[in-house]
């Protein structure tokens, strides 16, 4: 019997744990976060949308950033 190790990540300062591997796009869907009009940073570095189908790494610190109008 194979036991999977949960994947723990932090999103916008909140800790989350997932039983199975998932992509960045699936993570956003699961957490009901928008997928349009946002930018992502992983461990302080920009994470381009072209990589959102890659699996989320264990221990990642993800920030979901939205554009705000005004000055």
C-alpha positions in Angstrom: 0.0 0.0 0.0 1.4 3.4 -1.0 0.9 6.3 1.3 1.0 9.7 -0.2 2.6 12.6 1.8 0.4 15.7 1.9 1.5 18.7 0.0 1.7 21.7 2.3 1.8 25.2 0.8 1.2 28.8 2.0 -1.1 31.0 -0.1 -1.4 34.7 0.8 -0.1 33.9 4.3 -2.6 31.0 4.9 -1.4 27.4 5.2 -3.1 24.7 3.1 -2.6 21.0 2.8 -3.6 18.8 -0.2 -3.7 15.0 -0.2 -2.7 14.7 -3.9 -0.4 16.5 -6.3 -2.1 19.4 -8.2 -1.1 22.0 -10.7 -1.0 25.7 -9.9 -4.1 26.2 -12.0 -5.9 23.5 -10.0 -4.8 25.0 -6.7 -6.3 28.4 -7.7 -9.6 26.6 -8.7 -9.6 24.6 -5.5 -9.2 27.7 -3.4 -11.7 29.6 -5.5 -9.2 32.3 -6.5 -9.4 34.1 -9.8 -7.3 33.0 -12.7 -7.6 36.2 -14.7 -6.3 39.6 -13.9 -3.8 38.3 -11.4 0.0 37.6 -11.1 1.6 34.9 -9.0 4.8 35.0 -7.0 6.3 31.8 -5.7 8.9 32.1 -2.9 9.2 35.8 -3.9 9.8 35.3 -7.6 7.3 35.9 -10.4 5.7 32.7 -11.6 4.6 33.1 -15.2 1.2 32.0 -16.4 2.9 29.7 -18.9 4.0 27.5 -15.9 0.6 27.3 -14.2 0.1 23.7 -15.4 3.2 22.5 -13.5 2.7 20.8 -10.2 2.8 22.8 -7.0 5.9 22.1 -5.0 5.9 21.1 -1.3 6.4 24.0 1.0 5.9 26.8 -1.6 5.0 30.2 -0.4 2.5 31.5 -3.1 1.3 35.1 -3.3 -1.7 35.9 -5.5 -1.5 39.5 -6.6 -4.3 41.6 -8.2 -3.9 44.9 -10.0 -5.5 47.8 -8.3 -6.5 51.0 -10.1 -5.8 54.4 -8.6 -2.9 56.3 -7.3 
